[in-house]
Amino acid sequence: MSRARWFGARALLALGLALAAAGSGCNTYSYLQVHVKLDDGFTLERRAMINTCHLVATGAATADTRLTGCSPPASNDVGTFDFSTFAESGTVNFTLQLFEGLGEATKLGEGSTSVPISSGNAVMGDLTVMYTGPATP
């Protein structure tokens, strides 16, 4: 499975939630593209432990999605996810948390970024997830 598909397929759910939660008003979409990377603390062994992702968007648009069954990425360059909103201005703050396990999951990492909205345009952002999990493996 390609890096972009690892996160991209799951981001569709987040995108759907964002569209459902978007405010009313103008029918012009604003597009945000967020490129996700893992820091060097995510070794091959640590990437293999990832199976739950939690994406939260706050600010000018909101979404809160927990994605179970996140496939471990093949490299630390995870890929890009798309997010769209009817909001015409402001900033969307994204926080991505990665977990091992379900239920009482162990948090492996977290990263955040803020992306300004440009009405009707696509804006790129970068999000790096820092490893915060256990010292081993």
Secondary structure as GFF3:
##gff-version 3
##sequence-region A 1 137
A	DSSP	alpha_helix	3	21	.	.	.	ID=ss1
A	DSSP	beta_strand	30	38	.	.	.	ID=ss2
A	DSSP	alpha_helix	44	47	.	.	.	ID=ss3
A	DSSP	beta_strand	52	59	.	.	.	ID=ss4
A	DSSP	beta_strand	63	68	.	.	.	ID=ss5
A	DSSP	beta_strand	77	85	.	.	.	ID=ss6
A	DSSP	beta_strand	91	100	.	.	.	ID=ss7
A	DSSP	beta_strand	106	116	.	.	.	ID=ss8
A	DSSP	beta_strand	122	131	.	.	.	ID=ss9
###
